[in-house]
C-alpha cells in the first residue's frame, strides 16, 4: 500500500500556532483508519494566516488545509482529507492559491516544498547547481556574474554585492572571512527566518560560493538568539553538508576548503549593523566601529570580510545556476531581481510575498494582504523596519524599488511592511519610533544616545499639548542633528518615521490642544 505524504511545517510561526501538537494525533488517527502515512516537517510556504497549513500529497498535487487545530482533526479524517477530499479548511491545490501562484519565487522557490534537512531533497530541486557552476570558474568570473546580475544587499543598505566582494577579493591578506548577518531585528521582518528554517542549504551554498569568489576559508552565520528553531536547523544543516563534503577540506575534490560555524547573538538590535555585529562576533560588546576602514578591508579579527544578509547570500546560487541575465530580467529600473516582502501589522493575510521590484505597495496590501484585519481603512504603512518612513495612501502606487523610494525619502530596506488602520495615533507611533532608538542605541555617539532621549521627551510634550509649535520646531532641529551627526543608521534614520508622521499626519500632533 502506498504511503501518503503529510507535510506539517516546522517553521516558528506554524509551531507557535500548534503545528507540533498535530503530529502525534495525525499519526494515531491515520493508524486507526489503517492508512500508512509519512510525515514530513517542511518549512512555511509563507501564508502565515493559514498556519498551521498541513499539506497532503495527492495525484493532483499537494492539497493544503489550514489553519488546522487539534479540534479540526476528527472532521478532517471523517471527510477523507488524506485522499484530498473537500473540507471547509481545504485551500485546494497549494500551488494554485493566488497568494502563491502570482509570486515570482526565485530565492524562496524551495521553501515549504522540501524537507529542509534532506540534502537529497535540496539537490533534486536544483540545489548545488550554482556551486557546481562556480567551481568551473575563477574568482573574477564569479564576481563578474554577481556584479552583472545587479544583486544588491537585501539587508537594508542595498549596497552592490559584486563591488563588496571584489574589494575583499583584491585584498592581499592570507585570511579572509564570510559572515552572514542573520540578526533579523526589524519590526515586521521574518524572511531570513523563514529561509533559514525552510531552506538552510541555500544559505550554506551561497556562503561557499562567496568564499570561492574572495578566497575566504572560514564563514560564520550570526543568528539572533530569538530564533532557536533556525539555529538548530542551521547547525544540523552545517553538519549534514560537512558530512557530504560540501563543507570542510577539499570540497567535492576541488582543492578549495571552507568551514562554517553558527554563532548565536544576544538579541541586540544594534548588532544588525555590520560593524557592531563583528564586534559581537569577536566576543566584545556590540558597539559601532568608526568607518573607514570598511569591513571589506578590516573586518572580523581585522581581516577582509564579506558581510551580507541571509537573503543576499541565499540568492547567489540561483544567479550562478541560471546566469546573470536571467536574474536581471526581473525588477524595475536599477533595482534588479526579486525581494521577499513581508506583510505584517493590521493586515488580514500576513505573510511572505516574493515579487520582482516594481510591485506597488497597494498591490501588496490589497491583492495579497486583503486589506486591514479590523476592517477599517488603512491609514499608514511603515516600509523598511522601525527606521523606515510612514507612507500615506497617496504614495502606495509608487513602484517598490530602491530609487523610487529614495526620491520620496523612504526606503525599501529588508522588505518589511507594517500596516496601520485609521484608528492609529501617529503621534504615538512617532514617540514609539524615537523610544525604540533610545532603547536600542549602543551609546557610542551623542546624537543617538542623548538625542533620542530628548526626542522622546519632546514628543511627549507635543502629545500633551505643551507649547506644541515650539516643541515641533525643536524636534525638527533635533532630528536634523541626529541625521547629520550619528555614527550609524540607527541614530541617522530614527528621525525618518518621526518626521514623516509629523509631515503626513499633522492632525495627530495637535489634537491635544482641544483639551486645554
N, C-alpha and C positions, 0 to 999 in steps of 0.2 A: 504494500500500500504506500502510495506517495505521501511524503510528509508535507504538511502545509507550513509555509514560512510565515511567521508572525513578527513584524517589526515593531519594537517598543523602544522609543527614544531613551537614551541615557544622558541627554542634554540637561543642563542645570535647570532650565525653565520647565521642562517636562517632569523632571524629578521633583521640583518644588510643587508641582501640581498633582503629585501622587503616582508617577509612572512606575516607580519601583514596587509599589504596593500591588500593582496589577499582575506582576509576573507569576507568582505562585498560584493565585486563584485561576488565572487563564490556563496554566498547565493542569491544574486539578480538574477544572470543568471540561477541558478537552479530553482528558483521560476518562472521565465519566461517560463521555459520548463515544469513547473508543476511536478518537481521532488522533492521529500522530502529528505532532507539531514540532517545529524548530523555532525557538525564539531567538531573534537577532536584535541586539541592542545597537541601534543606529544613532546617528546624530539627528538634530532637528531640521526639518525642511524649512524652518523659518516662519511658519504660520503659527505664531505664538498664541493667538487667541483660541486655537484649536487644541492646544496641548493639554493632556497627552493625546497626540494623534497616533493611533495604532493602525498599522497597515497590514493588509492580508494579501499575500501573493496569490493571484488567480490567473487563469489562462488569458484573461483580457488585460492584465496588468495589475499593479498594486492598488487595492481599494483602501481608501482612507476612512477611518471612523474617529470622530472626535468632537469635543473633548470627552474622553472616556473616563468614567469613575467606577469604583467598585460596585456601586448600586446599579450601574448600567449592564454589568456583565451577564446576569441571568437572561435579560431580554435579548441581548446580542446573540447569546448562544441559542436561545429558543428560535430566533429568526434565521439561524444558519449563517451567521456572519463569516465563519471560517470557509464558507463556499462563495463568499462575496455577495450574499443576498442583501436586499434592501433593508434599511432601518432608519429611524429618524436621525441618528447620528452619522449616517453614511454621507460622505462627501464625494462619492463617485470615484472614478479613476484619479488618483492623486495628481498625476502629471497633467491632467486636464482641468484642474482647478484654475480658474482665470488668474488668481493671485500668483500662481507659479508659472502657468503657461505663457504669460505675457512678459516674463522676465528675460534678460539676457545673461544666463548664468555661465560664466567663464571660470572665475576663481572658485565659485561655490558649486560647480557642476556635480561634484560627487557627494556634497554634504547632504545627509539624510538618505542617500541612496545606498551607500556602502556600510559595511561593518568597519568602524574607524580603526580598529586594531587588527584587521586582516590585511597583511601585506600583499596577499594574492588578490584579494578583492580590489585593493588600490591599483595594482598593476593591470588587472583586467578592465579597469575603467580609465585607462590612459596614464596611469601613474608611472613615473620613472622615465617617460619618453623624453622629457626635457633634459634630464640629467644625461641620458644616453647620447642625445644630440650634443650637449655641452662637452662631453668627453672627447668628441671628434674635433673640437675647435680649440684654438689657442685663446689665451685670456683676453686679448684685444678684440677678437671676433665676438666673444661672448658679450663683452661690454658694448660693442657697436650694435649688437642686436637689441640689447636693452635700451640703449640710447635712441635708436631709430624707432622703437615702439612708442616712445613718448611717455613711458611709465614714470609717474611722479609719486612721491611719498604719500601713502594713504593714511598717515597718522595725523595729518593736520597741516603741516608746513608746506606740503606739496612741492618739495624740492626735487628736481630731476634726478632719478635714481642712477642713471648712467654716469652723470657728472660726479656724483658722490663716489661711486665705485671706481671710476677712473683715477680720482685723486688718491685713493688708497692703493690702487694698483701701481701707480707711479712712485709711491714711497719706497725708499730703499731699505727700510728696516727688515730684519730677518723674521721677526714675529709680527703677525697681524691677526685681527680678530673680526668675527661676525657676531653682532648682537641683535637679537630680535626683541623689540620693545613690545612686550605683551602686558604692559601696565595700563590696561584699558580703564581709565578712570573718569572719562567724560560722562556726564549725565545723558541718559538715553542712548548709550552705545553698548553694543554687545556682539558686533560682527567678529571681532577677534576670538571671543569666547566660543561662539558657535562654530567657527572654523577649527579651532584647536581641539574642541571636543568631538567634532564631526568628521574631520579630515586632517589629522595631525601630520601624516606623511607628506602632505603638500608643503607644509611649512618646513619640514626637515629637508625635503628635496630642494626647495628654494634656497635654503641656507648653504647646502652643499655646493650648489651652482655658484652662489656668491663667493664661497671660499675658493672655488676654482678660478673665478674671474679676477680675484685680487691676490691670490696666493696666500690665503689665510688657512691655518691648520687647526684652528680652535673656534668654537662657537658657543654662545650662551643664549638661552631663552629666559628672559626676565619676566616672570609672571606675577601678577598681583596675588596676595595671599587669599583674597576673597574668591578665588577660582579653584577650589580644591579638586573638582572633577577634571578640569582642564589640566591641572598639574599632574594628577595621577595618570591621565590618558597620555599626556606628552611623555612622561617618564617611561611608561610601558612601550610607547611607540619608538622612543630612542633605543631602548634595549632590544626591541624586535629588529629595528633597522641595523643595529650593530651586529646582531646575530646572523643577519643575511648579507653582511659585508657591504652595506651601503654607508656605514659609518665605521671609523677606525682606521687601521693601517691598510694601505694599498687597496683602495675602494674599487671593487669589481675588476681587480688586476690592472688598474690604470697607472699605478705608481703614486697616485695622489692620496694623501691621508687627511682625514678631517674628523675631529672629535667634537661631540656636542654634549652640553650639560644644561640641565634645567635648574634655574635658581628662583627661589620664592622671595618676592618683595614683601615689605611690611605694611603696605597699603597706603603710602603717602601719595597724594595726587601729584605733588611736585616731581616725583620720580618718573612721571610720564615724559618730562623734559629730558632730552638725551644726556646732558652732562650731569644732572642730578642722578639719573639712573646709573651712569657709570661710577659715580662716587659711591652709591649704594652697593653696586656690584663688587666694588673693591673692599667692601666691609666698612665703609665710612658713613657718616651722616649724609642723608640725601640733600645736598645743597648745590645750588647752581655754580658752575665754573665760569670764570671770565673767558670770553672768546674775542679774538683768537688766543691760543691755537684752537682750531676746529678738531672735533673727534676724529675726523678723517686723517689728520696729521698726528695728533697726540690724543688718543682716546683711552681705552681700557689699559691700565698699567703703563700709561704713557706711550703706548704703541698705536700705529694706524688702525683705525676701527671703523667698520661699516655698521652704523646703527640704523636699522629700518624697522618699520611697523610690520606686524604679523601679516596683514593682507598684502602689503607690498611684496614681501618675500614669497608668500604663497602664490602670487600671480606670476612670478618669474618662470615656473615650469611650463605654463601654457604658452608663454611668449616664445620660449626656446623650442617647444614642441611644434607649435603652429606657425611660427615666424612673426617677425615684427609687423609686417604689413597686415596680417590677419588681425592682430590686436589693435593696430592703429586705425583700422576701418570702423571701429566703434568709437563713439564720442561726439564732441561738439567743439568747434573752434580749435584751440590749442589744448583742450582737455581730452586726452585720448583714453580709450578703453572704457571700463565699467567701474562703478563704485557700489559697494553694498550699503544702501541706505537703510537706516534703522528707524522704524516708526514707533514712537512711544508717547507717553503723556495721556492727554484726554483724547484718545483715538479708539475707534470701535475695533479695528482689526490691526493690532500692533504686530510687528514682525520685521523680518529682513527681506529687502527687495533689492536684488542686484540688477541695475539698469545702466545702460550707456549714459555717459554725461550728456546733458541736454534735456533730460526729462524735466518737467516743471514740478514745482512744489505742489501745485493744485492737483496735478495728476496723482502724485503720491498720496496726498491727503485724502482724496475722494475716491479715485478709481481703485486704489489699493487699500487705503486706510478706512474707507467707508464713512468718513466724517467723524464727528465727536462721539464719544461714548455716552455722554449725558444727554445727547440730543439737542444741545444748544448750539448756536452758531459759533464757529471758531473765530477767535479774536486775534491771536498772535501765535507765531511759530518761532521757536529758537532753533537755529540750524548750526551745527558745528560744536556742540557741547556748551558748558557753562560760561565760556568766554565768547560765545557767538552772539551776534546781534539778534534782536527780536525783529521779525519781519511781519508787516501788516498785510492785509488782504490784497492791496494793490500791487504788491511785489511777488505774489505767488505764481504769476505767469512767467516770470523771468527764468530762462533756462538755468538749470543747476550745473554750472561749470565754474572753474576757478576764476576766469577773467570776468565773466558777467557778474559774479557775486562780489568780486573785488571792487568793481565800479560802483556798487551801491553800499560800500562799507560793511559788507558781510563776508562770511567765509563758509566754504563747504566743510572744511575740517575733516573729521573722521566719518562724516556722513550721518551723524546722529540728528534726528528730527523730533523735537518735543512740542506737542500741540497743546494750546490752552484755549478754553472756550470763553464766552463773553462775560462770565461771572468772575473772571480772574482780575485781581487788583494788580496792575502793572507796577505801581509804586512799591508794593510788597515784593514783587519779583525783582525789582531793582535793588532793594535792600538785601534780598537773599543773595543776589549775584555778588555784591560787594562783601557781604559777610562770608561767603564761600572763599573769596580771595584772602580775607583776613585770617580765616581758619587754616587754609592750606599753604600760606606763604612760608617759604623756607627761612625768611627773616634776614637774608643776606643784604638786600638793598633797602634803603629808607623809603623810597617812593611806594614800594609794595607793602613793606612791613607796617609803616606808620600811616601811609596814605589810605590804605584800605580800611583801617580802623576809624580814621577821621571821616572817611566816606560813609561808613555805616552810621556814625553819629549824626552826620549832616542829613542823610536821608530820613532818619528817624524824626529829626526836627521838621523836615519838609512834610512828612506824613502827619505830623501833629499840628500843622498849620502855623508853625512858629517862623516868622519872618521868611515866608515862602520864597519871595522873589530874590531876596538877598542870599538865601541859602542855595537856591538853584544856581545863581551866578557863581557862588563859592564852589559848589560841587563841579561845575563845568571847568573851573580853573584847576581844581584838584585832579580831575580826570586827565586834563592836558598834561599835567606834571607827571602823572603815573605813566601815560603813554610814552612820553619823551624820555623819562629817566629810569624806568625799570630795567633790570638786567635781562629779564626773560619775558616770555609771552604771558605768564600768569598775571603779573602786575601791569604789563603793557597792554593787555587785551581785556582785563576785567572791566574797564570803563565802557567797552563797546555795548554790552547788554544794558548797562545803566543809561547811557546817553541815548541809545535807540529807544528805550522805553519812555524817556522824557520827551524826546522829539516826536514820537509817533502816537503817544497816548497821554498828552499833557493834562487832560481832564482828570486822570487818576492821581495827579500830583497836587491838585488844587482843591479837591473836593472837601478836605477837612476845614477849609475856610468857612464853609457854610455853617459849621457848628460852633464858631467862636462867638 
